[in-house]
Amino acid sequence: MPLLANSPALAYALIAAVAAVIVLLHLLKPRPRQMLVASTLLWASVAKRYRRRDRLWRWWLSLALCLAVGLAIALALIRSDAPGMTTGARMVLVLDNSPSMAARTRDGKTRWSHAIERSRSLIEANAAQVMLLDTMGGAPVSGYVSREEAQAAVGRIRVAIDGVAQMPTVPDMASAQLHIVSDGVASLNIPERAVVHSVFEPADNVAVTALEVRPFPADPLRYEAFVQVYNASLVVKHVRVTLRGGERFALSQELDLAPGELVDAAFDVSGFEGGVLAAGALSGNDAFALDDVAFAVVPAHRAKQVVLITQGNARLEDCLRSLAGVRVRTLTPAAYRDDLHADAYVFDGFAPSTAPSVGALLFQPSAVSWLPAPAGEVNNATVAKWDRTHPLADGVAWHDLRIKHATLRSAVSERTVVSTANGALIATGQAAAPWIIVGFAPQASNLALQPGFPIFVGNALAWLGDVDPSAARSIGTVHVPLINGYVVDGGGARIASRATPNGTVFEALRPDVYTVHAGARQLKVVANLLDPRVADINHSRFVDRPPSIGQQPAGLRRPAEPWMLLLLIATAFLLIEWTAYTRRITV
């Protein structure tokens, strides 16, 4: 209703113009007509006593009433909070921007869009000064700001994609109105004096809440995928669960889920050679897209081709042949070539002059330039310590290991897996491909006689084949321990990132497989939204409350609009002026 809201100069000009016109019209009123009468003695006597003072008083009263009517109407046409005319009203506005606010409503908009519209209306109508807060702690302004600043700041607030919503700290001021715009899904401690505006509307949502891919226990070449699907809708939903990988691999299941039902679906994905696998839950009218899909990285599970280079080592060859999913080819050092078809090499007492192009496990190798130089020889060695977090050290009783003769390497902390008191026994590194050095021959120790020997060799081949490791994260802010890296999404597009002293940080805004590159190293980050609490977008305290209608607590009444009061005042003065004129009180 108010006009000239953004131009105080025009508002003041309008007020001055109205006042000037009213005064000018009163000054230009027609003078009384002169008439000839037989005698003026009587009239002159009366005019001398009363007329001048009486007409002056009536004229000023008429001017005052007209000014009151005109200025009241002029003030109603402009905003009453222009500089110099502020009413002093204050409002604290809290916007709930938790993830559930991204749910789509029946009109095609999101709950957040309705919250923005409601907030703008509240700012427009209720206060001259606004304190803008949000439940995820990212409000772009602090303290009380003008109405115009608050309107601009509302447009800069975004719905969070992760995190837990909390009621912000609000000032304890009885004079400030407190308004909260929310869908009621987040658990907020809402003060009793708050005016709550609900934007909740029931919406359908079927979510993927878990995805796990793992090998069959009896056959490591076969893989199984488990997909957990949750129906957060208030009605029964027909759901199609799909798995897709690469260009040709696709599986699906049809499910009917009751409201609130959680189902685990299993898929045999042995036919998928490996790579990025996407699980989706497809249903009609789904209103929340972030949890409809999840990703996993499946390791290649074809038979691994391993070439053993040795002059003859029956125990090591038998160990390799006993590993499931491993195909072994044995050659002598003289027959070695770097162009052999292999997924990994195992060198026994030998190392080539140039680093191989695939991963290599080397038992007491000869000295070459691409490997760390030997640091000394030791007899009757025992293990002093080992890295319990490294996959190479898993499943082996290292404290029972006894070694007749070993060649040690310098104990470099980031490469050492197992060490004696004098140096490293087992270490890892990177040349053209990853390598693992074992400083002793299996037959020169009791390791070849332990159950942990094939476990160690299997761990080593798995580690060497993991050239593209992956890490699981939730969507949102992601930190990876690769310094000065850059990030690309699943489509190959580069996304914004920033460097930290300990790595690289980026924002995963949706489920995807992101790749962080840092020099020759790279790390795949699988970012998913697998949280049933976020998927439960209908778990609202406002289920029985109409949407987009402010619910006001008892005892708190919304004040009348200033322009309405001014129009009422103008009408009252107009009636007074009309009554005074008809009774000949004013001129």
N, C-alpha and C positions, 0 to 999 in steps of 0.2 A: 503493500500500500504506500509507504512513504516514498516520495520522489526526491531527486537531487541528493541521493544518499552519498555519493562520492565526491561532491563539490560543495564544501562549506562556503566558498566565496559566493557561489550562486545562491545558496540558502540565505546568507546575510543580505545579499542584494534584493532578494524577493521580500524579505521582512521590511527592509528600508523603503522599498518601492510601495508596498501596501500602505505603510504608515504615511508616506508623503502624499499619496493619492487621496487618502481619507482626509488629511488636514487640508489639502488644497481644495477639495470639494466643499468642505465646510467654509473655507474662506470665500469661495465663489458662490455661496448661496445667494439667490436673488434677494435684494433688499425689499423691505415692506413698501407696498404701493402708497403714494401720497394722495389724499383726497381732500377736497375743499369742503369745509363746514362753515356754518354761520358764525360760530364763536369757538375760539380755542382756549378760552380762559379756564374752563373746567378741566379740559384734557391736559393742558400744560401743567396745571397744579398737580394732577395725579402722576404724570410722567416725571415731574421733578422729584417726587417722593419715592416712587417704586420702580419705574420702568427700566432705568439703566441698570440698576443692580440686579433686578429680576431677570432680564434678558441675558445678561452676562453669565449668570449662574446656570441658566438653562442651556446656553450655548456650550459651555464647558462640559456639562453633563452629557449632552448629545455627542460631543466629540469623543469623550472618554468611552462611552458605550460602543460607538462605531469602531474606535481603535481596538477595543477588546475583542469585538467580533472578527474584524479583519485579521488581526495578528494571531488569534487562535486558529483560524482557518489556515493561515500561512504556515504556522508552526506544525500543523497536522500534515501538511504537504511535504515537509522535510523531515529528516531523521533527527530525533531528539538527542542523539549522542554525538552530534557534531561538536568540534572543539569549542569549548566555552558553554555548551548546553548539555553536558553529560548528566544523566540521571543518577550515576553512581552505582547502578545495578551490576552485580558480578555473578558469573556462572562458572562452575567447574564442570567440564565435560569430559567424561571417560568413555573412550571407544574400545570395545572388545575386538582386538584384531588377532585372536587365536585362530589356529588353522581351520576349525569348523566353519568360520565365517566365509570361507571360500565356496561353500556349498551353493549350488544353483537352485533357485526357486522356480515356481511354475511359470512365471512371466519371462523366463530366460535370463534374468539378472541374478546376481549372487546376493547372499545375505549381506555381504560387505557393501555392495552397491546401494542397497536399501539403507544400510547404516550411515553411509556417507550422505545420502539425501536427507535422512532424518536429522543428522548432525548439522547440516547447513541450514535447515529450517529453524532448528533450535538457536543457533548462533544469530540468525537474522532477526528473530523475534524476541529473544529473552534478555539480552544483556548488552551493556556497553563494553565490558571487559570480560575476557574469557581466559580461563586456564585450561589448556588442552592436554590430556593425559591419555595413555593407552595401556592395555593390560600386558603387553610384551616388552615394555620399557624402551620403545624407540621413538617417542614423540619428538618432532623436530623443533619444538619451541619449549621454553620453560618460563614459569611465572605467568602473570596476567598480561595479555596482549590485547590489542584493539580487535574489533570485530573483523576488520579487513584482513589483518594478519592471521587471525584464527581461521578464516575461510580459506586462505591460501595454504595454511599448514595442514588442514584436513586433507587436501588433495595429495599431500606428500607422504601420508601414512600408508603403509602397505600391510597386507595380511601376512602373518608369519607362516612359514611352512614347517617349523618345528619349534620345540620348546614348550614350557608350561606357563599358562597365563596366571597372573597374580593381580589382585586388586592393588593399584598404586596408592601411595600415601597421599591423602587429600587434606587440605587445610581445615582445621576445626573452626569454621566461621559460620555463625548462624545467619549472617547477612548474605552469604553467597549460596546461590542455588546449586545443588549437585544433581547432575543428569548423567545417566549411564545408558549407553546404547549397546545391546548385547543380544545374542541368540540363546543365552542361558545354558550353553553346553559346558563351558569352562566353570570350574568350581571357584567362584569368586565370593569373598566375604563382603557382601554389599551392605553399606550402612543403612540404618532405618530411615534416615532423612532423605535418602536418594530418591529421585524420580527416575524410574526404570522404563526404558523404551525397548520393547521386544521387537526383534526382526526375525524371530524364529518362525519357520514354516517347515513341516515335515517333508523330508526328501529321501528318495531311494538311494541306497549306496551298498554296493557289494565290493569287498576289498580282498586283495591278496595280503595276508598277514604273516606268511612265512613261506620261504623257499629254500630248500636244501637239496643239494645233489651230492651223492656219495656212492662209492663202489659197493658191489655185492660182497659180503664177507668172504664167500668161497671162491669168488672169481673177480680179481681186480680189473679185468678187461670189460666187465659189464657195470653199467652205472644206472642208478635209480634216482628219480627226482620226486620229492615230496612237496606238494603245494597245499598250503592251508588257506581256505576261503571262508570269509565271514560275511553273513548277511546282516548288515546294520539297518536294513529297511524295516518298516512297520508292517509289511505285507510279505507274502510268499513270493520268492523271486526264482525265475528260471535262469540258470547261469550256465554259460559255456566256458569251461576252463581250457585254455590252450597253452601249448608249449611250442615255441618256434626257435630255430637256430639255423644260422647260415641261410642259404638260398632255398634249400629243399626240405629240410627237416621240419615236420609239423605233426603234433599229436593233439587230441582234444577229448574232453569228456563233457557230457550233459548232466547237470545236477538241478534238483529242485530243493531250495533251501527255505526253511521256515524262518520267521522273524527271529533274529538273535542266534541262529544256528551257526555252528562252527564245524567245518568238515575238512578232513585231510584226504587229498587225492594223491595216488601214487602212479607214476609213469615209469616205464622202462625206456631209458634214453640211451641204451647201448648203441643204437644206430646212429647217434649223433657223434661225429668224429671228435668234436671238442671245439671250444670257443665260447662265445657269448650266447647264453640261453635265456629267452624271455618267457615269463609266465604271465598270462593275462586272465582276468575274470570279466567276461562280457555279459552284460545284462541290459535290459531296456530302461531308458530314462535314468541312467545313473547320474547323480548330481555332484559327485566328488571324484575328480579324475586322478588325483595324485596317488591314490592307492589301488588303481585298477591294474597296474602292471608292476612286476618285480624282475630283477635280473640276477644271473649267476654266471660265473666263469667255470666252464667244465674243462678239466685237463684232458689232453689227448689220451685216449685209452686203447689205441691200437698196440699190437705187439712191438716192444722196443728192440731195435736192432743194436746189439752191443758187439764191438770188436775187441777181443782180448789179444794183446800183443805180449808174448812171453816165449821164453826158451823152453818152457815146460813147467807147469804148476798145476798138478792134478787137483789139489784141494781148492784152489781159487776157481778153476774151471768148473768143478762140481758145484761149488757155491753159486756161481752165476747161473748154471743150468737149472738149479733148484728153484730159482725165483720165478714166480708166476708172471706171465706176460713179457718174458725176456727171451729173445732169440740170440744165441751166442755164436760167433764165428771166431775161430782161433787162428792167429797168424804169428809167424816169427818176426823179430825186429827187422830182418832183411827184407821181408815182404811188405813192410808197412808203406803205405802211400797216404797222403792227406786227402786224396779225392775218393777214398773208399766211401761206400754208402753206409752210414752209421748214424745212430742217434746219440751214441756215447762211446768213448774209448776207455779201456782199462789197460794201463801199462804196468807191467811187472818187471822191476829192475831196469827199466829203460825209459828214456824220454826223447822224443824227436827234437831236431835242432830248431824247428819252427813250431809255434803254437798251433795246435789243431783247431779247425773251424767249429767243432762241437765240443761239448763238455768232456773232461778227462779226469779219471780217477787213477792216481799214480802211486804205486807201492814202491818205496825206497828207490826213486828214479835217479838216473845219472844227472850230473850238473849240466844245466843248459841256461842260456841267457834269459829266457822268458820266465824262469822260475827263481824264487829266492835262493840265494847261495847257502850251502850247508854251513851250520854254525858249530859243528863238532860231532864227534862220535861218542857213544856211550854204551856200556855193557851192563847187563842185568838192571835194566831201567824199570821203574814203576811209575804209575800215573800219580801226579801230585794234585792236579785239579782238572776239571773239564767244564765246559759251558753247558749248563743244564737246560738252557733255553734254545739251544741250537738243535735243529732236527737231526743232524748227524750223530749227536750224542745220545739220542733216545733209544732205549731198549737194550743197552749194553752195560754189563757190570764192569765198569772201568777200574774200580778199586781192586778187582781180582786179576787185572791184566799183568802178566809178567813177560818181559821182553829180553831175549838174550843179547841182541845187538840192534842199535837204532842209530839213524842219522838225524840230528836235530836241526831245526831251523830257528831263526831269531824269533822270539816270542812277541809278535806284533798283536796288540790286544784286539783289534778289529778283525783279525784273520785267524786267530788261534782258537781251536776247538778243544783239543786235548793237549796237555803239556806235562812234562816232568819238572823237577825243580830247576833244571838247567836250560830248558828251551822247549820249543813246540814239537810235539809228536805228530799232530794232525792239524793242518791249516788249510784255509781256503783262499782263493783269490780270483782275479779276472785277467785274462789276456785277450786273445781273440774270442774266447769263450770261457765260461767258468772252469776252474780246476780245483781238485782236492789232492793234497799231498799227504800220504801216510808214510812216516819216517822209518818204517820197518816192514819186512816181508812177513806175510801171514805165517809161514812155516818157521820163522824165527821168534815166534811168540806162542802163547797158549790161546790167542784169539781164534785161530782156526779150529780149535777144539771146543769152543763155547757156542751155545745156542745163539748168542748175540752176533756171531760172525755174518750169517746171511742177512740178519736184520740191519747191520751196519752197511753192508754192500747195497742192500735194497734202498736204504735211506739215502746213500750217496748217489745212486742212479736217479732217484726221484728228485733230489736237490739239483743235480746237474741238468735235468730236463725241465726244471721250473725256470725257464729263461724269461718268462713273462708273468711274474708273481702278481697276485691281486690281494686287495684288502677290502673288507666289508665296512661300510659306514652308513649312517643315517643321512638323509638329505638335510641340507642346511650348510653350516660352516664346516669345512673339511680341512684338516691339517695333515700333511704327509711329510715324513722325514727326508725329503729330497731337497737340497738347497739349490736355489736359483733355477727352479723348474718352470716349465710352462705347461698348460693344461689344454687338452682337447676333449670334446664330448664324443658320444658314440657315433655321431655323424661326421666326425673329423673337423668340426668347427672349433677354432680356438676361443677359449673363454677367459674372462678376466681373472687374474690371480695376483698375489703379492708375496714377496719374499719376507721371511722372518729369519732370525738368527739360527733357528733350528730346522727350517724346512720351507715349505710352500703352503699357502692358504688360499682356498677358493670357495665359491658358493655353488653347491650343487642344488639347483633350483627345482629339479625334477628327478625322478628315478632314471638312472642311466648308468652306463659304464664309462667312466672318465679315465683318461690316460695321462699321467704326469711324466714328462720327459725332463731329464736332467743330465746333459751330456750323453754318455753311452748307456746310462741307466734309465729304466722306465718302470712305472708301477701302475697297474690297473686298479682303479678304485670303483667298487661296486656300491653305488648309493641307492638305497631303497627306503620306502616309508612302510615299515612293517610293524605298525603299532595299532592294536585293536582299539585303544583308547581314542586315538585320533580318528579312526574309521567310524566310531560310534557317534555320528553327527546328529542323531535324534534323541540322545540322552540329555534332554533339556529340562530345566526347572520351569520353563515357560510353555510347556506343552499345551496347557489349557488357556493360554493368554493369546488374544488376537494379535497378529503381527502389526508392527508399525503404529501401535497406539501406546502412548505413554501412560504408564500406570503410576498414579501419584499416591503416596502414602497419606493416611488420614492426618488432618491438621495442617497440611501444606497446600496452599492455594496459589495458583498461578496469578500474578498480578495482571491487571488489564493493560492492553497495549497503550503507550503514551498518545498515539495519534487518535485513538478512540476517545480518550479522556478530553483531549483538546477539542474534538468535534462536539462533544457534549457541552463543554464550556461555551463554545461559540454559539450553539443553539440556545443555551440558557440566556446569554447576553442579548441575543437577537430578540428573544421573547420579552425581555425586560425593556429593551429599547422601543419595541413595537407598542407595548403597553403604555410606556411613558409618553410616546408621541400621540397616541390616540386620546390620551387624557390631557393633552396640551401641557405636559410637564416639560418636554424637550421641544426644541425648535427644529 
